[in-house]
Amino acid sequence: MNTYTGGCQCGAIRFRARGLSHHASICHCRMCQKAFGAYYAPLVSVRQMEFEWTRGERKIFRSSNLVSRGFCGDCGTPLTYEAPDGMAVAAGAFDDPAAFPPSIQWGIEAKIDFVDHLHELPGERTEADQEAESFLHEIVSNQHPDHDTPDWPSGAHP
């Protein structure tokens, strides 16, 4: 049985999902855009998986009469979309988001036109930005690593 782990950016909340998810999607609806602070929301259904929270408790925002959204109250990472038919988890919150390629797009009536052309933009590696070299050299990440840890990282929590 496949096991997937993930959590928020600061490490206060962690989760584990076991089984196969055959439903990863992108939602373009305006509510998802706002919830993720992005052009769209990549989500992975965990309805048919064994799912458990292994560290911390998410905060909940009731975004409509039928939907709740979970997030980390410490760092703000969007974590869940919870509806009467089940829960989906933010794809980027998984330690290996590449394990969940989307198979469908929802809410396309609100899709922002340029999203279909993002792959046409020029791309640069982070270290290619010569002007940011000293900034990048001095940066110390407080982000939780992409794997489970026995303890909360000491530098991540205020």
C-alpha positions, 0 to 999 in steps of 0.5 A: 500500500502506498504511503504519502506524507505531508504538512504545512510549511512550518511543520506544526501540522503533519499528515499521512495518507495510505492507499491510491488516489486516482483523483488529483485536480486543479480548481479554477473557481474564484473561491479556490483562487482566494483560498490558495492566494493563487491562480488555481488550487491543486487538490488531491482527493483522499476520499478512498485513502486511509488518512490521518493527522499525525501532528497538530490541528488545522484551523477551519474556515467555513468558506460556504454553507457546504465547504470548509477549508483547513489551514495551518493557524501558525504559518497559514499554509492552505491544507484542505477542501472539505465538502459533504462528499469527502476531503481533498488535500492541497497537492503542494502540502504533500512531501512529494507533490509530483506523485499526484498529476492532475487529471481534470480541471474544475471551475473553468468558468473562472479560469484566468486566460493566461494560465493556459500559456504559463508554460510558454514563459521563459524560465530561469533557475533560482541560482541564475539570478546574479543580482540575488546571489548574496540574498540567496547565500544568506537565506536560512530556511525555517521551512519544515523538510519534506519528510516526517521528523520526530520533533518540531524543528526548533527554529520554525515556531515563534 
